[in-house]
Amino acid sequence: MSNNTSNHLVNPAAREAMEKFKMEAASEVGVNLKDGYNGELTSRQAGSVGGQMVKKMIEAYENGMK
């Protein structure tokens, strides 16, 4: 089995910032994340956190273009 995945961070120092970003997004959509494993989340909860992160990244990009 290959260990080649596309979900790695190019800059390892960015890991902490991404964790903070994820926690902020989860808080905004009302999902209670904890440090470490969050396997008890439903697909809907996990999707809402990811969706909020994407929404914020798009908004930041659009604001940077202006």
N, CA, C and O atoms as a Tinker XYZ file with bonds, in Angstrom:
   264  protein
     1  N      0.848000   -1.177000    0.000000    73     2
     2  CA     0.000000    0.000000    0.000000    64     1     3
     3  C      0.890000    1.236000    0.000000    63     2     4     5
     4  O      1.820000    1.340000    0.800000    81     3
     5  N      0.609000    2.145000   -0.876000    73     3     6
     6  CA     1.391000    3.361000   -1.020000    64     5     7
     7  C      1.024000    4.367000    0.062000    63     6     8     9
     8  O     -0.125000    4.435000    0.499000    81     7
     9  N      2.003000    5.140000    0.484000    73     7    10
    10  CA     1.777000    6.176000    1.487000    64     9    11
    11  C      1.753000    7.551000    0.830000    63    10    12    13
    12  O      1.993000    8.558000    1.495000    81    11
    13  N      1.468000    7.602000   -0.459000    73    11    14
    14  CA     1.454000    8.840000   -1.221000    64    13    15
    15  C      0.065000    9.466000   -1.146000    63    14    16    17
    16  O     -0.868000    9.009000   -1.808000    81    15
    17  N     -0.065000   10.519000   -0.333000    73    15    18
    18  CA    -1.347000   11.200000   -0.219000    64    17    19
    19  C     -1.182000   12.666000   -0.588000    63    18    20    21
    20  O     -0.083000   13.217000   -0.535000    81    19
    21  N     -2.279000   13.276000   -0.956000    73    19    22
    22  CA    -2.229000   14.683000   -1.355000    64    21    23
    23  C     -2.650000   15.609000   -0.227000    63    22    24    25
    24  O     -2.715000   16.822000   -0.426000    81    23
    25  N     -2.935000   15.072000    0.946000    73    23    26
    26  CA    -3.398000   15.924000    2.033000    64    25    27
    27  C     -2.291000   16.248000    3.035000    63    26    28    29
    28  O     -2.543000   16.337000    4.236000    81    27
    29  N     -1.083000   16.422000    2.545000    73    27    30
    30  CA     0.013000   16.819000    3.424000    64    29    31
    31  C      0.320000   18.303000    3.215000    63    30    32    33
    32  O      0.103000   18.854000    2.136000    81    31
    33  N      0.821000   18.925000    4.260000    73    31    34
    34  CA     1.152000   20.340000    4.180000    64    33    35
    35  C      2.579000   20.499000    3.684000    63    34    36    37
    36  O      3.482000   19.798000    4.141000    81    35
    37  N      2.782000   21.410000    2.761000    73    35    38
    38  CA     4.111000   21.665000    2.216000    64    37    39
    39  C      5.007000   22.254000    3.303000    63    38    40    41
    40  O      6.180000   21.895000    3.411000    81    39
    41  N      4.454000   23.151000    4.101000    73    39    42
    42  CA     5.196000   23.779000    5.186000    64    41    43
    43  C      4.708000   23.190000    6.510000    63    42    44    45
    44  O      3.585000   23.475000    6.925000    81    43
    45  N      5.528000   22.374000    7.183000    73    43    46
    46  CA     5.078000   21.758000    8.436000    64    45    47
    47  C      4.671000   22.769000    9.507000    63    46    48    49
    48  O      3.854000   22.446000   10.369000    81    47
    49  N      5.212000   23.967000    9.472000    73    47    50
    50  CA     4.830000   24.990000   10.447000    64    49    51
    51  C      3.379000   25.436000   10.246000    63    50    52    53
    52  O      2.783000   26.025000   11.148000    81    51
    53  N      2.822000   25.164000    9.096000    73    51    54
    54  CA     1.439000   25.555000    8.815000    64    53    55
    55  C      0.430000   24.653000    9.519000    63    54    56    57
    56  O     -0.747000   25.001000    9.612000    81    55
    57  N      0.869000   23.518000   10.007000    73    55    58
    58  CA    -0.046000   22.564000   10.655000    64    57    59
    59  C     -0.798000   23.217000   11.820000    63    58    60    61
    60  O     -2.010000   23.048000   11.951000    81    59
    61  N     -0.084000   23.953000   12.655000    73    59    62
    62  CA    -0.705000   24.610000   13.805000    64    61    63
    63  C     -1.739000   25.637000   13.355000    63    62    64    65
    64  O     -2.822000   25.724000   13.932000    81    63
    65  N     -1.410000   26.404000   12.337000    73    63    66
    66  CA    -2.348000   27.404000   11.819000    64    65    67
    67  C     -3.591000   26.736000   11.232000    63    66    68    69
    68  O     -4.701000   27.237000   11.408000    81    67
    69  N     -3.417000   25.618000   10.542000    73    67    70
    70  CA    -4.562000   24.911000    9.961000    64    69    71
    71  C     -5.451000   24.316000   11.053000    63    70    72    73
    72  O     -6.675000   24.308000   10.917000    81    71
    73  N     -4.851000   23.820000   12.127000    73    71    74
    74  CA    -5.643000   23.293000   13.242000    64    73    75
    75  C     -6.475000   24.409000   13.874000    63    74    76    77
    76  O     -7.648000   24.211000   14.190000    81    75
    77  N     -5.867000   25.575000   14.058000    73    75    78
    78  CA    -6.587000   26.719000   14.617000    64    77    79
    79  C     -7.724000   27.131000   13.688000    63    78    80    81
    80  O     -8.836000   27.403000   14.140000    81    79
    81  N     -7.441000   27.175000   12.394000    73    79    82
    82  CA    -8.445000   27.520000   11.387000    64    81    83
    83  C     -9.610000   26.533000   11.428000    63    82    84    85
    84  O    -10.772000   26.932000   11.345000    81    83
    85  N     -9.298000   25.253000   11.555000    73    83    86
    86  CA   -10.331000   24.214000   11.609000    64    85    87
    87  C    -11.187000   24.377000   12.860000    63    86    88    89
    88  O    -12.409000   24.245000   12.794000    81    87
    89  N    -10.565000   24.660000   13.985000    73    87    90
    90  CA   -11.311000   24.842000   15.234000    64    89    91
    91  C    -12.226000   26.063000   15.152000    63    90    92    93
    92  O    -13.357000   26.026000   15.637000    81    91
    93  N    -11.736000   27.150000   14.535000    73    91    94
    94  CA   -12.557000   28.351000   14.365000    64    93    95
    95  C    -13.766000   28.060000   13.479000    63    94    96    97
    96  O    -14.883000   28.476000   13.784000    81    95
    97  N    -13.533000   27.341000   12.380000    73    95    98
    98  CA   -14.628000   27.006000   11.469000    64    97    99
    99  C    -15.651000   26.119000   12.166000    63    98   100   101
   100  O    -16.855000   26.305000   11.993000    81    99
   101  N    -15.183000   25.165000   12.944000    73    99   102
   102  CA   -16.090000   24.272000   13.671000    64   101   103
   103  C    -16.938000   25.057000   14.668000    63   102   104   105
   104  O    -18.138000   24.817000   14.800000    81   103
   105  N    -16.314000   25.980000   15.356000    73   103   106
   106  CA   -17.040000   26.804000   16.320000    64   105   107
   107  C    -18.118000   27.630000   15.628000    63   106   108   109
   108  O    -19.218000   27.790000   16.158000    81   107
   109  N    -17.805000   28.150000   14.452000    73   107   110
   110  CA   -18.761000   28.988000   13.716000    64   109   111
   111  C    -19.992000   28.207000   13.269000    63   110   112   113
   112  O    -21.078000   28.780000   13.171000    81   111
   113  N    -19.846000   26.917000   12.998000    73   111   114
   114  CA   -20.996000   26.121000   12.555000    64   113   115
   115  C    -21.588000   25.290000   13.687000    63   114   116   117
   116  O    -22.503000   24.497000   13.466000    81   115
   117  N    -21.064000   25.473000   14.905000    73   115   118
   118  CA   -21.639000   24.806000   16.069000    64   117   119
   119  C    -21.238000   23.353000   16.255000    63   118   120   121
   120  O    -21.977000   22.584000   16.870000    81   119
   121  N    -20.086000   22.964000   15.735000    73   119   122
   122  CA   -19.593000   21.596000   15.899000    64   121   123
   123  C    -18.508000   21.610000   16.974000    63   122   124   125
   124  O    -17.568000   22.403000   16.909000    81   123
   125  N    -18.645000   20.737000   17.949000    73   123   126
   126  CA   -17.706000   20.689000   19.060000    64   125   127
   127  C    -16.560000   19.734000   18.714000    63   126   128   129
   128  O    -16.678000   18.519000   18.870000    81   127
   129  N    -15.444000   20.314000   18.238000    73   127   130
   130  CA   -14.253000   19.518000   17.945000    64   129   131
   131  C    -13.362000   19.497000   19.169000    63   130   132   133
   132  O    -13.343000   20.441000   19.958000    81   131
   133  N    -12.622000   18.407000   19.316000    73   131   134
   134  CA   -11.623000   18.339000   20.375000    64   133   135
   135  C    -10.283000   18.032000   19.728000    63   134   136   137
   136  O    -10.229000   17.570000   18.588000    81   135
   137  N     -9.211000   18.287000   20.449000    73   135   138
   138  CA    -7.886000   17.960000   19.930000    64   137   139
   139  C     -7.783000   16.451000   19.767000    63   138   140   141
   140  O     -8.251000   15.693000   20.615000    81   139
   141  N     -7.177000   16.027000   18.688000    73   139   142
   142  CA    -6.997000   14.602000   18.454000    64   141   143
   143  C     -8.111000   14.013000   17.612000    63   142   144   145
   144  O     -8.630000   14.655000   16.699000    81   143
   145  N     -8.468000   12.786000   17.934000    73   143   146
   146  CA    -9.429000   12.011000   17.156000    64   145   147
   147  C    -10.853000   12.512000   17.362000    63   146   148   149
   148  O    -11.289000   12.711000   18.496000    81   147
   149  N    -11.570000   12.714000   16.270000    73   147   150
   150  CA   -12.965000   13.151000   16.310000    64   149   151
   151  C    -13.856000   12.193000   15.526000    63   150   152   153
   152  O    -14.742000   12.623000   14.787000    81   151
   153  N    -13.619000   10.905000   15.688000    73   151   154
   154  CA   -14.334000    9.887000   14.929000    64   153   155
   155  C    -15.810000    9.775000   15.223000    63   154   156   157
   156  O    -16.541000    9.122000   14.479000    81   155
   157  N    -16.265000   10.400000   16.294000    73   155   158
   158  CA   -17.685000   10.323000   16.641000    64   157   159
   159  C    -18.527000   11.341000   15.884000    63   158   160   161
   160  O    -19.753000   11.343000   16.003000    81   159
   161  N    -17.875000   12.214000   15.099000    73   159   162
   162  CA   -18.626000   13.201000   14.320000    64   161   163
   163  C    -19.422000   12.508000   13.219000    63   162   164   165
   164  O    -18.995000   11.500000   12.657000    81   163
   165  N    -20.580000   13.071000   12.928000    73   163   166
   166  CA   -21.346000   12.559000   11.799000    64   165   167
   167  C    -20.752000   13.123000   10.509000    63   166   168   169
   168  O    -19.988000   14.088000   10.532000    81   167
   169  N    -21.110000   12.516000    9.408000    73   167   170
   170  CA   -20.648000   13.023000    8.112000    64   169   171
   171  C    -21.139000   14.447000    7.893000    63   170   172   173
   172  O    -20.418000   15.275000    7.335000    81   171
   173  N    -22.338000   14.732000    8.320000    73   171   174
   174  CA   -22.907000   16.074000    8.177000    64   173   175
   175  C    -22.074000   17.083000    8.963000    63   174   176   177
   176  O    -21.779000   18.165000    8.457000    81   175
   177  N    -21.693000   16.741000   10.193000    73   175   178
   178  CA   -20.888000   17.657000   11.007000    64   177   179
   179  C    -19.516000   17.885000   10.379000    63   178   180   181
   180  O    -19.072000   19.027000   10.255000    81   179
   181  N    -18.849000   16.815000    9.985000    73   179   182
   182  CA   -17.527000   16.938000    9.380000    64   181   183
   183  C    -17.608000   17.745000    8.086000    63   182   184   185
   184  O    -16.745000   18.579000    7.815000    81   183
   185  N    -18.639000   17.497000    7.298000    73   183   186
   186  CA   -18.821000   18.231000    6.048000    64   185   187
   187  C    -19.088000   19.702000    6.274000    63   186   188   189
   188  O    -18.638000   20.545000    5.498000    81   187
   189  N    -19.819000   20.018000    7.332000    73   187   190
   190  CA   -20.103000   21.425000    7.596000    64   189   191
   191  C    -18.839000   22.168000    8.015000    63   190   192   193
   192  O    -18.676000   23.343000    7.686000    81   191
   193  N    -17.945000   21.500000    8.736000    73   191   194
   194  CA   -16.672000   22.127000    9.124000    64   193   195
   195  C    -15.824000   22.362000    7.873000    63   194   196   197
   196  O    -15.301000   23.458000    7.675000    81   195
   197  N    -15.687000   21.346000    7.035000    73   195   198
   198  CA   -14.913000   21.486000    5.806000    64   197   199
   199  C    -15.505000   22.530000    4.879000    63   198   200   201
   200  O    -14.775000   23.312000    4.270000    81   199
   201  N    -16.814000   22.545000    4.771000    73   199   202
   202  CA   -17.485000   23.528000    3.923000    64   201   203
   203  C    -17.265000   24.948000    4.410000    63   202   204   205
   204  O    -17.071000   25.864000    3.611000    81   203
   205  N    -17.296000   25.129000    5.723000    73   203   206
   206  CA   -17.060000   26.457000    6.291000    64   205   207
   207  C    -15.621000   26.903000    6.031000    63   206   208   209
   208  O    -15.372000   28.077000    5.759000    81   207
   209  N    -14.681000   25.968000    6.116000    73   207   210
   210  CA   -13.281000   26.292000    5.843000    64   209   211
   211  C    -13.120000   26.751000    4.394000    63   210   212   213
   212  O    -12.446000   27.745000    4.125000    81   211
   213  N    -13.736000   26.028000    3.470000    73   211   214
   214  CA   -13.647000   26.393000    2.051000    64   213   215
   215  C    -14.294000   27.752000    1.813000    63   214   216   217
   216  O    -13.747000   28.583000    1.088000    81   215
   217  N    -15.444000   27.979000    2.414000    73   215   218
   218  CA   -16.136000   29.254000    2.266000    64   217   219
   219  C    -15.246000   30.409000    2.721000    63   218   220   221
   220  O    -15.157000   31.434000    2.044000    81   219
   221  N    -14.587000   30.241000    3.869000    73   219   222
   222  CA   -13.719000   31.294000    4.391000    64   221   223
   223  C    -12.486000   31.485000    3.502000    63   222   224   225
   224  O    -12.029000   32.614000    3.324000    81   223
   225  N    -11.949000   30.410000    2.948000    73   223   226
   226  CA   -10.790000   30.539000    2.063000    64   225   227
   227  C    -11.168000   31.279000    0.771000    63   226   228   229
   228  O    -10.393000   32.095000    0.274000    81   227
   229  N    -12.342000   30.996000    0.239000    73   227   230
   230  CA   -12.811000   31.682000   -0.964000    64   229   231
   231  C    -13.026000   33.158000   -0.675000    63   230   232   233
   232  O    -12.631000   34.012000   -1.469000    81   231
   233  N    -13.653000   33.464000    0.459000    73   231   234
   234  CA   -13.876000   34.870000    0.834000    64   233   235
   235  C    -12.546000   35.607000    0.976000    63   234   236   237
   236  O    -12.413000   36.742000    0.517000    81   235
   237  N    -11.565000   34.969000    1.608000    73   235   238
   238  CA   -10.251000   35.601000    1.783000    64   237   239
   239  C     -9.581000   35.850000    0.429000    63   238   240   241
   240  O     -8.962000   36.893000    0.218000    81   239
   241  N     -9.709000   34.896000   -0.476000    73   239   242
   242  CA    -9.141000   35.043000   -1.810000    64   241   243
   243  C     -9.803000   36.198000   -2.565000    63   242   244   245
   244  O     -9.133000   37.035000   -3.170000    81   243
   245  N    -11.139000   36.217000   -2.513000    73   243   246
   246  CA   -11.875000   37.271000   -3.209000    64   245   247
   247  C    -11.551000   38.651000   -2.634000    63   246   248   249
   248  O    -11.429000   39.620000   -3.384000    81   247
   249  N    -11.412000   38.747000   -1.317000    73   247   250
   250  CA   -11.069000   40.025000   -0.691000    64   249   251
   251  C     -9.651000   40.458000   -1.072000    63   250   252   253
   252  O     -9.367000   41.652000   -1.166000    81   251
   253  N     -8.777000   39.500000   -1.288000    73   251   254
   254  CA    -7.412000   39.816000   -1.691000    64   253   255
   255  C     -7.308000   40.283000   -3.129000    63   254   256   257
   256  O     -6.347000   40.961000   -3.495000    81   255
   257  N     -8.284000   39.929000   -3.943000    73   255   258
   258  CA    -8.278000   40.327000   -5.352000    64   257   259
   259  C     -8.729000   41.765000   -5.539000    63   258   260   261
   260  O     -8.455000   42.370000   -6.575000    81   259
   261  N     -9.406000   42.310000   -4.564000    73   259   262
   262  CA    -9.972000   43.668000   -4.705000    64   261   263
   263  C     -8.933000   44.729000   -4.509000    63   262   264
   264  O     -9.240000   45.918000   -4.593000    81   263
